Amino acid sequence: MQRGCASSALPLRARLIDFLIQSAHKLQVAPTVKYTALSIFAHRFYPRCLSRLEEQGNDVENWLLQPLRESNLQLFALVSLWISTKIHTSPCLSVKIFKSLGDNIIKEQHYTIRDYLEAEVVLMQVVNFEIGMNNSAFVYFEELLLQFKGVAKVGELVNFEAGMDIMDLIYEKEETSMLYTNPHSLAASILVASYVITVPKQTWEFPVVPWVKFVTSCEEEDILEIVRDILKHVLDVSC
């Protein structure tokens, strides 16, 4: 799924999310690593970091947080990925791999290994060491799509990559990323949106919305509302 505008024209938060996603692709990490990193960075670190700066202003002592440059936030995005690999992969990726990537894609600042280690400590302190991810919309979507393929032949036509593209795009805006607070409803809605986007219209015979309502116990009205929000956001980005 291609963007309709250059990354440099996006707001700061969207640029940082895009930076993290592209970094995950360059590192070829598993989707669970990417989405855990997005959860750590977008839902915990970034908003708490901004809140701390509002409260403490110039009293924030660490040089990585004051001033809060885009390059420093890019460093924290890479550190979020590094932490996520520690959770999900064994052995985890070496910090040297992240430094090498950062040297190539962070343009405004050069960071040492020690800077990455310091950034990890700072990030953990900002998020109060809350780095777990118990409920993952990605895991629910993956399981739901597998079930769908088991009950309907048309399920083979639903594009899994399109579903992940949708999840990536939802993270761009803070208001849409809040959909991740209800992972079951979001996963059900992503499946329906992926069905609408990737399955040829002439094959729309299976009652996908009633089916996901039955399987997930989510309200049909909630699913349809989220699907509308997803399609609006996807079409807005693509146009």
N, C-alpha and C positions, 0 to 999 in steps of 0.2 A: 504494500500500500504506500503510495508515494505522497509526499507532502506537496501542498500547493504553493508554498513559499519557502524561501531560504531560511535556514536555521537562524541566521544573524538577525532576521526581521521579527523573530518571535520574542515574547516577553522573557525576562530572565528565568523565571521558574521553568517555563517550557523549554528554554535552551538547555538548562541543566538536566532536565529529564531526558531530552534528546541525547545529550552528551553521555549520560549513564547508559542509555539503551544502546547507542552506537559502540560504546566501550565494551559492553557485554557481548555484542556481536563480534567485535574484533578478537576478544578473548575466547570466543566460542564456548562460553559457559552454558550449562543447562538452564532451561527456562525457570526452574525453581530458584536457581541462584540469582537470576536477573530480577525476578519478582520479589524475592526477599530483600534484595538490595534496594529496590524501588520503595518498598514498604519502610525500610529503615530510614532512607534518605528523605523521601517525599512526605511521609506521614508523621515522622518523628523528629528527625534532626532539623530539617529546614524550617518548619513552623516554630519549633521550640527555640531554635537559634535566633530567629527574627524577634520572637517574644522576649528573649533574654536581652537582646540589644536594646529593645524599646524600654525595658525596665532599668537596665544598668547603664546604658549609654556609653560614654567614654571610660567607665569604670571596668569594662571588660578587659582583662589583662592580657590574655593570650594573643599573640601577634597574628594567629590564623583567623581570629574572629574580629579583630579590630585593627585596621578597617577590614570589612568583609568584602573582599574583592571577588570577582567572578572566578578568577583562577584558583583562589582558595576553596571556593565552593566546588569547583571541578575536582580538586584534590579530595575533598570529603566524599564526592560521588564515587571516586575510585576506591576510597577506603571502605565505603559501604559495600562495594562489590567484593573487596578483599575479605571483609568480615563474613559476608554471605558464603564465600567459598569455604571458610573455616567451618561453617555450620553444615554445609551440604556435601562437600567433597573430601575425599581422603585418598592421597594427601592433598591438602589445600594448595592453591597456587602460591608461589613464593612472592614476597613483597618486591623482589627484584623485577618480576614480570610486570607488576603494576607501575613500578618506577619507569621501566623501559617504555611502556605504553604512554605514561604521562609525559615523558620527555618528548614524545612525538606529537602529542595532540593538545597539550596545554601550552599555549603560545606565549602567555604574558609572564610566566614565572618558571624558574627551574627549581625543582624540589629534590632534596637529598633523601636517602633511606631514613635518616633520623627524622626528617620532616614527616614522612609517612607514618612512622611509629608514634610521633607526637600527635599527629592528626587522629590516629586511632584512639588514643587516650582521650583527647578532647571530645571526639564524637561520642564515645561511650559515656562520658560525663554528662554531655548535653542531653542524651536520651535516657539518662538514669539507668544505663546498662540494660535497657529493654530492647533486646534484639531478637527475641523469639518470634515465630510466625506460626501460630496455632491454626488459624483459619485462612486457607489460601484459595482465592477465586480461581486461580489457575488449576489447582488440583481438582477442585469441584468440576470445572469445565471439562477437563481431560476425562474424568470419570463419567460425566454426563454424556459426552460425545461417544464414548465407548459403548455405553448402554444404548444410546440412540441407534448406533450402527447395528446393534444386536437385534433390535426390534423392527427396523425399517431399512429397506434397501437403499432408499434415498439418502440415508445417513452417510453412505460412502461418498456422496457428492459434497458434503459439508467440508469446507476447507479449514483444516486445523490451523494453518499459518494465518489465515484471515482472522480467526478468533484471537490469536496472540497479537496481531496487529491492532485489533480493536482494544485489547487490554492495554497496549502501549499508549494508544491515543488517549484513552480515558485518563491516564496519569497526567497529561499535559496541563490541564486546567484544574485548579484547586476544587472548583465546584463539582466537576465531573469525577475527580479522584475520590471524592467522598462516597461514591457508590461502593467503594471497596469495604465500607463499614458493614455491608450486608453481603458477604461473599456468596451465599447460596442463591439469593435473588439475582445477583450480578452474573453468576455463572449461567443460570438459566436464561437470562436475557441475552448474554453473549452468544449462546447457542442459537437462540431464535434469530438474532441479528445476523450471525454468520450464515444461517440457513437462507435468510432473505437476500443477502448480498451475493452468495456464491452458488446457490442451487438454481438452475434454470427455471424460470417461472412456469413453464409448461409442465413441470414435474411436481408442482406444489399440490400434492394430493394428501400427504400425511398430516394429520392434525397436530402439528408440533407444539403449539401453545398449550392445548389441553393436556398433552402428554407431559411436558415439563412441569406443569402445574401439579399433575398427579404424582410424578416422581419426586419432586422437591417439596411439595406441600406449600409452595409459595402462592400468594394471591395472584390470580390472572391479571387483575388491574395493575398491580405493582410491576409485574413482568412487562406488560405492554407499555407502561409509562417509561420504564428504563430503556426498553427497546427504542422508543421514539427519541429519547435523549441521545442514545448511542448513535442512531442513524443521522440525527441532526448534526451531531459533532463530527461524525465521519464524513458526511457530505460537505460540511463547512470547511474541513481541512483539505478535502480532495479538490474542491472547486477552485 
